Amino acid sequence: MIGIITGDIINSRAIEPKEWMPKLKSILSVFGLEPEKWEIYRGDSFQLEVASENSLKAAILIKATIKLVKGLDVRLAIGIGEKSYSTQKITESNGSAFVNSGECFDNLKKSHLAIKTANEDFNTEMNLFFDLAQLTINNWSQKSAEVVKTAIEHPNKTQKELSVLLNKSQSTINKGLKIAGYDEIMRMEKFYRNQISKLW
């Protein structure tokens, strides 16, 4: 089972691509090579393949990266399933993970983050968590996004070490993580990881 994340940048036409495209490419590159593992198409849409258990963390990282640019946000649909047809381009590959991701994305309305798997009970439960989390993450400031992104990318570093990385005081890091709901969001991510391992 794999995870396919389909996304697009909200309000991309209002901001020059040079402000956000390098950031998007940089974070997608963390998960593999283009175009086999990820691809940007139609200007501001993209698709990414990740291990199913890593899909929520990848989505949170993408969210934090895009929100580094003031005025931008991102819609993300996670599809979990199989990859039954593989090519050198992710946008030409197929399988239930791709179908689930596409259908999930098409059904995104007010929500900016949702998931679809073959298990409806799992979908209902996790999408409730996602909706609650979005009350916080959709309102991340650039500063909050920066602290969250750095903390996720350096999970073993202390707040003191993060403060050195970001050239900020430790109290600023501590406050930033609290405002961003970092601990609660990472507890949700751990719960997601545990629950998804039970699907098969």
ABEGO torsion letter per residue (X at the ends): XBBBBBBBBBGAAABBAAAAAAAAAAAAAAAEBOAAABBBBGGABBBBBBBAAAAAAAAAAAAAAAAABBGBBBBBBBBBEBBABBBABAAABBEAAAAAAAAAAAABBABABBBBBABAAAAAAAAAAAAAAAAAAAABBAAAAAAAAAAAABAABBAAAAAAAAGBBAAAAAAAAAAAGAAAAAAAAAAAAAAAAAAX
